[in-house]
Amino acid sequence: MVRSRHEKYMKLDICGGNTKIYKDFLNVDGRSGPQVDIVADIRKPLPFKDSEVEEILSVATLEHLIIDQANRLIKEFYRILKYGGTLSIGVPDMKKICESYINKTLPHTLLNQYIYGQLFETSIMEFDCHKSIYDFTVLKNMLEVAGFREITEVPYNYPMHRKDLMIKIICQKPYVQ
């Protein structure tokens, strides 16, 4: 699909739930809600055409998937991003979490939350728990395998989670294969 220079591409926030970080991003989530624009199961192909998205934001999402599902989702991100499009990912950082725990700046209860997720005895949602954990090296490898380039760790600046326990990575779908 060829777009005119005046036509805008979509921007997506994947699994933003009821926390819309940017107003100009469409919120794609597995559950409906007042801030959700599109309901979709991220474990399946996303309901977007190839190369029709300008930017994707994924904060606190990948850790709720098993590694194979996360790899498939990253490949979906690559598929729907336009050439030169940007992907921003924020996830708990295993290295920072372990260092904080060893240095006694992270209590055991919070360690459990960052590794296992927000678990409640009455929880029935399968995505309340964490199924995988990452650091820069692991995520960079997954992104490279999918085809992303210019993979960079930048300061975590999203409004949720402890910034010192999270990692933010920005990467790009290259203009040329």
N, C-alpha and C positions, 0 to 999 in steps of 0.2 A: 504494500500500500504506500503510495507516494502522497505526502502531505504538502500543502502549500506552506510557505514560510510564515503565514499568519495563523495557521491552524495550530491549536494547542494540543499537547499530549496530556494524558492523565498522570496524576501523581497518586500513589497508593500508600496507605498506612496499613500494613498487614497485622491483623489481630490487635488493633488498638483498643478493643473493648469499649468501655465508656470513657476512655481518656483520649480525647482528640488532641494530638500535639500540635498539628498545623491545620488551620481552617481550610486551606486550599487542597488538602489531600482527601481522597475518598477512603473511608475506613472500611476495610474488608475484614470481617470477623466470622467465626463459626456460630456465634449466637446473635440473635437480633437484640437491638437495644436502641435507646434514643440517639446515640452517637454513631451507630452502625449504618453505613450507606449500602453495603453489599454483603449479604450472607453467603459464605462459601466455605467448604471444607478444604483447608489448605493441604490436606493429605492427598487430594485429587488434583487433576489439572485445573489451573485457575481459569475462570471464565473471561479470559481476555485474549485478543488476537496477538500474533507474533509482532513484536516491535511496536506496540501501541502505547507503551507507558514510558514517561520521561524519567520518573524518579520513584524509587521504592524505599520505604522506611519499614524496618522490622525490629521492634524493640520488645525484648522479653518474650520472644516467640520460639526460637529454635530449640531452646532448652526443654520445651514441652513436647518435643518430638524425639523418636529414636533416631539414631544417626542416619539410617537409610532414608527415612522420611525427610530429614533435614537436607540431605543431599539432593533428593528429588525436588524439594521446594526451591533450593538454590538454583537448580537447573531450570525450574519454571520461571524464577525471577529473571534469569538470563534470557529465556525465550521471549518473555513479554516486554522486556526493556528495549527501547530503541538503541541503535548504535550510538555510543557516546553517553548513554543513560547512566544514572548513578544509583547505586544501592548502598544504603546505610543500615548497619546492623548493630544492635546493642544487646548484649547478653551478659549473664554473670561470668566473671573471669576466674577460672579455677586457680590460677597462679596467685592472684591477688587475695582470693578467699583463703587459701592455705597459708600464705604469708601472714595475713591478718590474724588468723587463728593461732599460729605458732607464736606471733608477737603479742598475744593476749589482748588484742584490740577488737576481737570479734567473739562475743559470747557464744556458747555452744548452741543455744536456741536459734540464734541468727545464722550460725553455720548450717544448721539443719535446714532452715528455710531457704537459704541460697542454693544448697545442694539438692534438696528434695522438693522444694516448692512450698506453697502455702497449703498445708494439709490440715484438714479438720476432721474430726471423728464423724461428722455428719456429711462430709463432702461426697457428692455423687458425680461430680464432673471429672471426666477422665483427664482433662487438661489442667487440673489444679496441681498435678505433680510434675516434677521435672524428670525427664528421661535421659538427658545427656548433659554434658558439661564441656566447656570450651576454654581455650586460651588462644592467644593470637596465632601461634604456629598451626594449631589444628584448623582454625577457621580459614586462615590464609590458604592452606592446602586444599580445603574443600572448595573455596572460591576459585582458585587457579584451575582445578580439575574441571569445573563448570565452564571456564573460559574467561572469567573476570581478570582484569589487570589493574595496575595502579592501586594495589591493595595497601591501605595505610591505616595504622592505628592513630586515632585522634582523641583528645580529651572527651570523656563522657559528659554530655551536657543535657540529657533528657530529664524531664521533671520528676521521674519516678526512680526509686531504688537509691541505695547508697552509692554515690559516684565512685568512691574508692574501692568498690567491690565489682564494678562493671567494666566492660570493655566496649568501645565503640570502634567499628571498622567501617571505612568508606572505600568503595571500589567502583570500577567503571566497566561497562561493556564496551570493548574497543570498537573503534569506527570501522576497522578492517579485520577480517578473519585471518 
